[in-house]
Amino acid sequence: MKVTDELIDQILEQGENQNLDPTPYMESLKYLLLEDEDVKMEEEDHAHLIFIGTVCLESLRRTDQYKEIEDEEMLFDMEEANWEALEASDGDLDNFYDRIAEDFPEEGLLEFLAFSILPSDEDEDGPLLSSEDAQVLGFMRLKAMLDAILLPVI
């Protein structure tokens, strides 16, 4: 079953009403809180990432696709692969997104993630996170989590 925009909207509404609990996913979500030597993340950045991550993971749970991330090393590998894809796109976020969206199994979820995190020309109120670097790092980490969960088991 695919994650739909309607499901994401329903979960977002629950979150806005304080009815979305990240606790079941904290073992996976703690990856979003790791310090980075190059990018400073503010407390509000972490809170936003935890919220968006919870929406993503709850969406996967409700479509029977969620599984615990057993191998933390896989997260680092997935994040590294995403950074390499960005580098191969010459740092162009639009080109990068087009590349990674091509074969992504949950396109709607990836669109939600990009819209919720990545910098955009349409951000009238400014960036959603404290800096563009924080936005890109947050996206890379959340995308790595989704990759680790959705990657077929071999």
N, C-alpha and C positions, 0 to 999 in steps of 0.2 A: 504494500500500500504506500502510495506517495504522500509526502507532506504537501498539503495544499495551503494556499494563501489564507483560506478561511480558518484552517486549524491554527496557523501562526497568529492570526488576528485574535482568535478565541483565547489562546494562551497569553498573548500580550495583554489582553483585557484583564485576565486573571492576575497577571503580574502587577498591573496598574492598580488593581483593587487589593493588593497585598495578599493575594490568595495563591501565590506560586512559591513553593518551597524549594530552595536550591539544595537542601540537606542531602537528599538521596544521591546527588551528583557531585558532592564536594570532593570526593576522591579524584575525580577527573578534572573538576574545575580548579583545583589547587595549582594546576599547571599554568593557569592564567596569571597567577600571583607571583611567579618566579621573577626575581630581579634580573634586569638586563644591564650589562655594563655600559651600553651605548645609549639607552633610552630610559629616561626617568618617567615613571608612571606615578601619577597622583592617586590618592585614595579614591577619588571620584572615578578615575579611569578604571581602577580595579572593580569598583562597584558596578559600573556600566558593563564591563566585560562579563562579570559573574551573571548579571541579569540576562544579557544577550545569550550567553552560553547556556543558561538554564532554559531559556525559551527554545533554543536549538535542541538540547538534549531531551526536553519534555516532548517536543515534536516527534523526535525519533522514537521515544518510548511509546507514544500513543499510536504510532504506525508500526509497532513491533520490530523496529530496527535497532533499538538501543542495546548496547552491550557495554559492560565495564571495560575500561582500557587497562588491560593486564600488564602490558609491557611499556613502561614509561620511556624506554629508549626509542620505541617506535614513534612516540610523539616528537622527539627531537629529530628523528630521521624525516618525518613528514614535514615538519617545519622547515628543515634544511632544503627539502625538495621544493617547497613553495618559494623560498628565497632564491633558489636557482632559477625557477621559472620567471620570477620577477627580473632577475639579472638578464636572462635570455630575452626578455621583452624590453631591454634597454631602460628599465626603470619606469616605463610607461604603464601606469595603472590600468588604463582602458585595455591596452593590448594584453597585459598580464591577465586581466579578468577574462577576456575572450578566450585565452588559451586554457585557463583552468576550468572554465565553465563548459568547454566543449564535451568532455567525457564525464562530467560530474553527475553521479546518479540522482541527486536531489537538487535539481536546478532552482526550484523555488526557495529552498532553504539557503542555498548559496546567494541568491539574489537578496534575500532578507539580510543575511550577514553582511554583504557588501554595502547595502543601503544603510545599515545600522552602524557601521564602523568606518568604512573607507571615506577619505576626503572626496568632496564633490564640489563642482562649480555652483551647485544649487544650494549649498549650505548657507542659507541667509543669516542664520543666527551664529555663524562661526562653526568651528569643528566640534564634533560630539565628544571628543577626548581632548586632553590638554595640549596636544601637539599633533602635527601630521605624522611624525615618527611614531608616536604612541598609537595612532590609528592604524598604521601599517603593521606594527608589531602585534597589536591586538587581533587584527584580521588574520595574520599569519598563524598565530597560536590557536585561534578558534577554528580556522580552516584545518589545521593539523589534527585537532581533536575530531572533527567530522571525518577527515580522511581515515584516521585510525579506527573509527567506529564502522564506517561504511566499506572499508577495504575488504574484499572477499577473503575468507579464510582459505588458505591453500593447504 
